[in-house]
Amino acid sequence: MGRGYIFESITLFASFAMVFLLQLTVQTTYAANSIAPNVIFTLNVPSVCEISLTGSISFGTVLAGSNTLTTSQNVLDINNGNQGASIAVSGSNWIGTNALNTFGVSNTVWSAGSGVAFGAANVLTTIPANTGIAIDAGSRSNVWFGLGIPEGQVADSYTQNIIITNLC
């Protein structure tokens, strides 16, 4: 009497969020004394990019009506994946310790390089913007941030959320 074997799939997990799908397919029925059929192995390695951020952003004390260059703060984005990516950035409005004290997200700017004047840098928005900064697999790149404080802004300690995303 013949026998047939079908193994659907086995999934193995590895580091860096890579999933290896090992598929073993045997779809032949053979007699006990015959030669076994060929076994086909398929290994699918999906493309992934992985984000790892280092650095923190603290502008310290900035006077109302003044601004900083994009040299003041940067975040290093490391792509440990096997596919290139580009960086997208977005943010929230600034909120003071007194929640009535706020100013807009557009007072934060970003750039692919350091030393860019506030007025020449890209304005941060609440909608993710593709920076055009490319990060090859296994490489790294910086995003630089600057800040402008509106004239007459109330003295307070303000916070803002900045979201950095790798687009694969």
PECOR-V251536 format. One record per residue. N is the residue number from 0. NEAR is the number of other C-alpha atoms within 12 Angstrom. Layout:
n=(N N)
near=(NEAR NEAR)
//
This chain:
n=(0 1 2 3 4 5 6 7 8 9 10 11 12 13 14 15 16 17 18 19 20 21 22 23 24 25 26 27 28 29 30 31 32 33 34 35 36 37 38 39 40 41 42 43 44 45 46 47 48 49 50 51 52 53 54 55 56 57 58 59 60 61 62 63 64 65 66 67 68 69 70 71 72 73 74 75 76 77 78 79 80 81 82 83 84 85 86 87 88 89 90 91 92 93 94 95 96 97 98 99 100 101 102 103 104 105 106 107 108 109 110 111 112 113 114 115 116 117 118 119 120 121 122 123 124 125 126 127 128 129 130 131 132 133 134 135 136 137 138 139 140 141 142 143 144 145 146 147 148 149 150 151 152 153 154 155 156 157 158 159 160 161 162 163 164 165 166 167)
near=(9 13 16 16 16 15 16 16 18 17 18 16 14 13 13 22 18 22 20 22 19 19 19 19 19 20 17 18 18 17 13 11 10 12 11 17 16 13 15 17 17 16 17 16 20 18 19 25 31 31 35 24 23 18 17 18 24 21 25 17 17 24 20 19 16 20 28 33 29 33 27 32 30 30 34 26 38 31 32 27 31 25 25 26 32 33 39 32 37 30 29 24 24 32 23 19 15 14 15 14 20 26 29 27 32 30 34 41 41 48 38 33 28 25 22 25 25 29 22 19 30 31 30 37 27 23 19 21 26 26 31 21 29 28 34 26 25 22 24 28 33 34 47 40 44 41 44 34 30 23 15 14 24 22 22 23 22 29 26 28 22 32 26 34 31 37 27 23)
//
